[in-house]
Amino acid sequence: MFLSNKTIKEYLNKGKITIQGDIQIETKGISLHLGEELLIPKPYQTVDSRNPQEIEYVNYNLKKAPYVLKPNDFVLGSTKELVKTDRDIITFIDGRSTYARLGMSIHISAMVLDGLPFGEESSVLEIKNLGLFNIILNPHERLGTYLFAQLSSPIEGEKESMYSNQKEVTPPQFI
């Protein structure tokens, strides 16, 4: 069952959901905003998960200038917000329809943010321009919504992840 704005407000007051950053409650979730840094992959690298090597990126500071996401471009960003939930709540990212209508996706896979019940973190955004327009990315721009769903019971055990408690843009890690 997805949480409504009423339940989200209650859970924020009780501390079952915590957000660091500006909180904008929507009818079905909390607005998420782009952070201040992007990782732009250097082109034509070969990635082999069985023989991992460091992937090279260029750091881009959005505070210095907006970024022009051209057609077919792909970058990594992260949310401005840091989120944590209790273990009986899972979190999803829903992209903003306005950008989807331009051809931009903000979260390509892994729709469930499975690290949130185990730590406070920002979410990495896989931003891809599938459209024909140049799209300007500005820091703190609203790109989507965090959605929350109630689990039938709390998650048991611990989750070990190399991405736990990420506070910034984190590239993929195969090691």
C-alpha positions as CSV (number, residue, x, y, z in Angstrom):
1,M,0.0,0.0,0.0
2,F,1.4,3.4,-1.1
3,L,1.3,6.2,1.5
4,S,-0.8,9.3,1.0
5,N,0.2,12.8,1.9
6,K,-1.7,12.5,5.2
7,T,0.2,9.4,6.3
8,I,3.5,10.8,5.1
9,K,3.0,13.9,7.3
10,E,2.2,11.6,10.3
11,Y,5.3,9.4,9.6
12,L,7.5,12.5,9.3
13,N,6.2,13.8,12.7
14,K,6.8,10.3,14.3
15,G,10.3,10.0,12.7
16,K,9.3,6.9,10.7
17,I,10.4,8.8,7.6
18,T,13.2,11.4,8.0
19,I,14.3,13.9,5.3
20,Q,17.3,16.3,5.4
21,G,16.7,19.1,3.0
22,D,13.6,21.0,2.0
23,I,10.4,18.9,2.4
24,Q,7.7,19.4,-0.2
25,I,4.9,17.0,0.4
26,E,2.9,16.1,-2.7
27,T,-0.4,14.2,-2.8
28,K,1.4,10.8,-3.0
29,G,5.0,11.5,-2.0
30,I,7.8,14.0,-1.3
31,S,9.4,16.1,-4.1
32,L,13.0,15.2,-4.9
33,H,15.5,17.7,-6.3
34,L,18.8,17.4,-8.1
35,G,21.9,17.9,-6.1
36,E,24.8,20.1,-7.0
37,E,27.2,17.7,-8.8
38,L,27.1,15.4,-11.8
39,L,29.4,12.6,-12.9
40,I,29.8,12.6,-16.7
41,P,31.2,9.3,-18.0
42,K,34.2,9.6,-20.3
43,P,33.1,8.1,-23.7
44,Y,34.1,4.8,-25.2
45,Q,35.3,2.9,-22.1
46,T,34.7,-0.8,-21.9
47,V,33.1,-2.2,-18.8
48,D,33.5,-5.9,-17.9
49,S,31.9,-6.9,-14.6
50,R,34.1,-10.0,-14.5
51,N,37.3,-7.9,-14.9
52,P,36.4,-4.7,-13.1
53,Q,38.4,-1.6,-13.7
54,E,37.7,1.9,-12.5
55,I,35.3,3.8,-14.8
56,E,36.4,7.4,-15.5
57,Y,34.1,10.3,-15.0
58,V,34.4,14.1,-15.2
59,N,32.9,15.9,-12.1
60,Y,30.6,18.7,-13.1
61,N,29.7,21.4,-10.5
62,L,26.1,22.7,-11.2
63,K,26.7,25.6,-8.8
64,K,29.1,27.0,-11.3
65,A,26.9,26.6,-14.4
66,P,23.8,24.6,-15.4
67,Y,24.5,21.5,-17.5
68,V,23.1,21.1,-21.0
69,L,21.9,17.4,-21.3
70,K,21.9,16.8,-25.1
71,P,20.0,14.1,-26.9
72,N,21.4,10.6,-26.0
73,D,23.5,12.0,-23.2
74,F,23.8,10.1,-19.9
75,V,25.0,11.5,-16.6
76,L,24.8,10.5,-12.9
77,G,23.4,12.9,-10.4
78,S,22.1,12.6,-6.9
79,T,19.2,13.9,-4.9
80,K,19.6,17.0,-2.8
81,E,17.6,15.3,-0.1
82,L,18.9,12.7,2.4
83,V,16.2,10.1,3.2
84,K,15.8,7.4,5.9
85,T,12.8,5.2,6.7
86,D,11.8,2.7,9.2
87,R,12.2,-1.0,8.2
88,D,8.5,-1.4,7.4
89,I,8.6,1.2,4.6
90,I,10.1,0.9,1.2
91,T,10.9,3.8,-1.1
92,F,10.6,4.3,-4.8
93,I,11.5,7.1,-7.2
94,D,9.0,8.4,-9.7
95,G,10.3,10.7,-12.4
96,R,8.5,13.9,-13.2
97,S,6.1,13.7,-16.1
98,T,7.1,17.0,-17.6
99,Y,10.6,15.8,-18.1
100,A,9.4,12.4,-19.4
101,R,7.4,14.2,-22.1
102,L,10.7,15.7,-23.2
103,G,12.3,12.3,-23.3
104,M,14.3,12.5,-20.0
105,S,14.5,9.6,-17.6
106,I,15.9,10.1,-14.1
107,H,16.0,6.6,-12.8
108,I,16.6,3.8,-15.2
109,S,16.3,0.7,-13.1
110,A,16.3,-0.6,-9.5
111,M,13.0,1.2,-8.7
112,V,13.1,0.1,-5.1
113,L,15.7,2.1,-3.0
114,D,16.6,-0.9,-0.8
115,G,19.3,0.9,1.2
116,L,17.0,3.5,2.8
117,P,15.7,1.4,5.7
118,F,19.3,0.6,6.6
119,G,20.8,4.1,6.5
120,E,20.3,7.7,5.6
121,E,21.3,8.5,2.0
122,S,20.8,10.5,-1.1
123,S,19.7,8.6,-4.1
124,V,21.8,8.4,-7.3
125,L,19.9,9.4,-10.4
126,E,20.7,7.8,-13.7
127,I,19.7,10.7,-16.0
128,K,19.3,9.9,-19.7
129,N,18.0,12.1,-22.5
130,L,16.1,9.9,-24.9
131,G,14.4,12.8,-26.6
132,L,15.4,15.3,-29.2
133,F,15.7,18.4,-27.0
134,N,18.6,19.9,-25.2
135,I,17.5,20.0,-21.5
136,I,19.1,22.3,-19.0
137,L,19.8,20.8,-15.6
138,N,20.0,23.2,-12.7
139,P,21.0,22.5,-9.1
140,H,18.0,21.9,-6.8
141,E,15.6,21.5,-9.7
142,R,12.6,19.3,-8.9
143,L,13.0,16.2,-11.0
144,G,10.6,13.7,-9.4
145,T,9.0,12.3,-6.3
146,Y,9.9,9.9,-3.6
147,L,7.0,7.4,-3.1
148,F,6.6,5.3,0.1
149,A,4.9,2.0,0.6
150,Q,4.0,0.1,3.8
151,L,5.4,-3.4,4.1
152,S,3.4,-6.2,5.8
153,S,6.1,-6.4,8.5
154,P,9.6,-4.8,9.1
155,I,12.6,-6.1,7.1
156,E,14.7,-8.5,9.1
157,G,18.5,-8.7,9.2
158,E,21.1,-6.3,7.8
159,K,21.9,-5.3,4.2
160,E,25.5,-5.1,3.1
161,S,26.0,-2.8,0.2
162,M,28.9,-0.8,-1.1
163,Y,26.4,2.0,-1.7
164,S,25.2,2.2,2.0
165,N,24.8,5.7,3.4
166,Q,25.9,7.5,0.2
167,K,25.7,11.2,0.6
168,E,26.7,12.2,-3.0
169,V,26.9,10.9,-6.5
170,T,28.4,7.5,-6.4
171,P,29.6,5.7,-9.6
172,P,29.0,2.0,-10.2
173,Q,31.2,-0.4,-8.3
174,F,31.8,-4.0,-9.4
175,I,34.5,-4.8,-6.8
